Amino acid sequence: MDMEHGSDATPSSPEQPHNETEAAAFPRQSWLAIMLEPRKTLRAILDSRTPMRYFWPILVLAVLSGVLSGGYSEEELPFGLFSAFALALVIPLGVLVVWALTYLFGYIFQKVGGWLGGQGEVQAIVIGMIWAQVPAVFTLVLTLLTILLYGPQVLIQPELLSQGGLLQSTALVVIGVLQGIFAIWSLVLAIANLAEAHRFSLWRSVGTHLIVIIGFCALLLLPVALLGGLAG
């Protein structure tokens, strides 16, 4: 809060060093702000005293969102005690795998972005990558709402989605549109956050992503091409 300044100020009420405090403060309503002003919000997060705040909650919720959004058969996920036990094992394992992959790709993005003039450190890039998953957290809310409307069986019987009433069908259309928007926005945040972490333009961020994607695809296709050449 700003302090009042005027002739009634007395020496017994010294001004506080607001600039230092505000510069180190974590941004308010950061989960919403990252959706609306990603670069400004990420910079405030990285410059704050606690840049790792919400790192693990976002990671865990994003993994949970991915697990619940996946298509399963009844054999893969029978409901009951076994499914609860399976999820209890899958989610922690998924969190560890995603955490490791995030740091791996953070390192790759740091090197590739550095070739394009980027200045970001691996930790800053990783934090940006995690905050780009905030839309997945909102998608989790939509998935839980779908389960509430249709029951948990909808995870293994998606045909139930076409058997709802008018209210359920309308809600499903709205949920589907929002899920599509969140998926696109997650990509937008990934580009914007990498640009801010590296302190370069959005176009260089797009270029960095394209180089990494093309390089990754090339690595996957290389063994196939070699095997095909040997077989020919």
C-alpha positions, -999 to 999 in steps of 0.1 A, spaced: 0 0 0 12 35 -8 17 57 22 3 92 23 27 120 18 19 155 30 28 182 54 15 162 84 43 136 80 65 134 111 100 122 116 85 95 140 69 78 109 97 71 85 89 58 51 95 21 45 117 9 16 88 1 -7 109 -4 -38 130 -32 -24 99 -49 -9 78 -46 -41 106 -58 -63 110 -90 -42 72 -96 -38 55 -126 -55 29 -114 -80 -7 -115 -67 -33 -137 -84 -4 -152 -102 -25 -182 -116 -48 -158 -134 -21 -132 -142 1 -158 -160 -29 -165 -183 -34 -128 -192 1 -113 -190 25 -142 -192 58 -123 -198 52 -97 -171 40 -122 -146 68 -147 -152 94 -119 -148 78 -109 -115 79 -146 -104 116 -150 -114 126 -117 -97 107 -125 -65 122 -139 -33 103 -172 -38 104 -181 -75 97 -218 -68 64 -210 -51 36 -232 -66 61 -251 -86 52 -285 -72 14 -279 -69 13 -269 -106 34 -299 -116 13 -324 -95 -20 -310 -107 -9 -309 -144 1 -346 -141 -32 -355 -125 -50 -336 -153 -31 -357 -179 -38 -389 -161 -75 -383 -158 -78 -369 -194 -63 -401 -209 -85 -427 -225 -86 -460 -207 -103 -493 -212 -122 -511 -184 -94 -536 -183 -68 -509 -178 -87 -490 -152 -113 -511 -134 -131 -489 -108 -127 -498 -72 -99 -503 -47 -75 -514 -74 -79 -483 -95 -74 -461 -65 -42 -480 -57 -31 -478 -93 -36 -440 -94 -18 -437 -61 13 -452 -78 10 -437 -112 7 -401 -101 39 -399 -80 58 -418 -107 44 -395 -133 54 -364 -113 90 -377 -111 91 -385 -148 77 -351 -158 100 -333 -134 130 -351 -149 119 -345 -185 112 -308 -177 148 -303 -165 161 -322 -195 142 -301 -220 150 -270 -199 186 -277 -205 181 -283 -242 160 -251 -245 188 -232 -226 215 -244 -251 194 -239 -282 181 -205 -271 216 -195 -263 226 -200 -299 199 -175 -308 211 -149 -283 191 -160 -252 204 -153 -217 182 -176 -197 194 -200 -170 180 -236 -169 162 -229 -136 144 -199 -150 134 -218 -182 121 -247 -161 100 -224 -139 86 -209 -171 78 -244 -185 59 -253 -153 39 -221 -153 29 -228 -189 10 -258 -175 -15 -236 -156 -41 -241 -184 -38 -279 -177 -48 -272 -141 -79 -254 -154 -85 -284 -177 -84 -306 -146 -113 -286 -131 -132 -292 -163 -125 -329 -162 -137 -331 -126 -168 -313 -137 -174 -338 -165 -170 -367 -140 -195 -349 -117 -220 -347 -145 -216 -382 -159 -200 -402 -132 -165 -417 -129 -174 -444 -155 -171 -418 -182 -133 -422 -180 -136 -457 -195 -169 -453 -213 -167 -421 -233 -199 -431 -251 -217 -419 -220 -211 -384 -231 -236 -388 -259 -263 -401 -235 -268 -370 -213 -298 -347 -212 -300 -312 -227 -283 -296 -197 -255 -321 -197 -250 -319 -235 -248 -281 -233 -224 -282 -205 -203 -307 -224 -201 -284 -254 -189 -256 -232 -164 -278 -215 -150 -291 -248 -146 -255 -261 -128 -244 -230 -105 -275 -230 -95 -266 -266 -88 -230 -256 -67 -241 -227 -47 -265 -248 -39 -237 -273 -32 -212 -245 -7 -236 -229 13 -235 -262 11 -197 -262 24 -196 -226 52 -220 -234 64 -196 -262 59 -165 -242 75 -179 -210 106 -191 -229 109 -157 -245 108 -140 -211 132 -165 -195 157 -159 -223 149 -122 -226 145 -123 -263 116 -120 -288 86 -143 -293 99 -151 -328 132 -164 -314 112 -184 -289 92 -199 -317 124 -207 -336 139 -223 -305 109 -245 -301 110 -255 -338 147 -264 -337 141 -286 -306 110 -303 -321 127 -309 -355 159 -322 -338 138 -345 -315 118 -359 -345 151 -364 -364 165 -384 -335 134 -406 -334 133 -411 -372 170 -418 -375 169 -454 -361 139 -461 -383 157 -449 -414 189 -468 -406 169 -500 -400 150 -494 -432 183 -490 -451 197 -521 -437 166 -541 -445 166 -528 -481 
